[in-house]
Amino acid sequence: MHSEIHLALHDSRAAELRAEADADRLAATVAGRHPVALRTRLGWALVEVGLRLAAPQKGAAPVPA
């Protein structure tokens, strides 16, 4: 494929993807939801679980070395 045609196809596809992302972002703001809210909440929940697993348990006997 000729390089200029290849570049034109990539530019066209990039423009389509940008338009799709903008439409999705607009729909998310109209619906009143933040697009990264779920990802942020899930991330912090995983951090909390990890901290609980890493913390020493209360009342547990120490492991001999």
C-alpha positions as CSV (number, residue, x, y, z in Angstrom):
1,M,0.0,0.0,0.0
2,H,1.3,3.5,-0.8
3,S,2.5,5.3,2.2
4,E,0.3,8.4,1.6
5,I,-2.8,6.3,1.3
6,H,-1.8,4.4,4.5
7,L,-1.4,7.7,6.3
8,A,-4.7,9.0,5.1
9,L,-6.5,5.8,6.3
10,H,-4.9,6.2,9.7
11,D,-5.9,9.9,9.9
12,S,-9.4,9.0,9.0
13,R,-9.7,6.3,11.6
14,A,-8.1,8.5,14.3
15,A,-10.7,11.2,13.5
16,E,-13.5,8.6,13.8
17,L,-12.1,7.4,17.2
18,R,-11.8,10.9,18.5
19,A,-15.4,11.7,17.5
20,E,-16.6,8.5,19.2
21,A,-14.7,9.3,22.4
22,D,-16.1,12.9,22.4
23,A,-19.7,11.6,21.9
24,D,-19.2,9.1,24.8
25,R,-17.7,11.7,27.0
26,L,-20.6,14.1,26.2
27,A,-23.2,11.3,26.9
28,A,-21.5,10.6,30.2
29,T,-21.7,14.2,31.4
30,V,-25.3,14.6,30.3
31,A,-26.2,11.4,32.2
32,G,-24.5,12.9,35.3
33,R,-22.0,10.2,35.7
34,H,-18.3,10.8,35.8
35,P,-16.5,8.4,33.4
36,V,-13.8,7.4,35.8
37,A,-15.8,7.3,39.0
38,L,-16.3,3.5,38.9
39,R,-12.6,2.8,38.1
40,T,-11.6,5.2,41.0
41,R,-13.9,3.5,43.5
42,L,-12.8,0.1,42.5
43,G,-9.2,1.1,42.7
44,W,-9.5,2.4,46.2
45,A,-11.5,-0.6,47.3
46,L,-8.7,-2.8,46.1
47,V,-6.2,-0.7,48.0
48,E,-8.2,-1.0,51.1
49,V,-8.4,-4.8,50.8
50,G,-4.7,-5.0,50.2
51,L,-4.0,-2.9,53.3
52,R,-6.2,-5.2,55.3
53,L,-4.4,-8.3,54.0
54,A,-1.0,-6.8,54.7
55,A,-1.8,-5.6,58.3
56,P,-1.0,-8.0,61.1
57,Q,-4.1,-9.7,62.5
58,K,-5.1,-8.8,66.0
59,G,-4.8,-11.7,68.5
60,A,-2.8,-13.9,66.1
61,A,0.2,-15.7,67.5
62,P,3.6,-14.5,66.2
63,V,5.2,-16.9,63.7
64,P,8.5,-18.2,65.0
65,A,11.5,-17.5,62.9
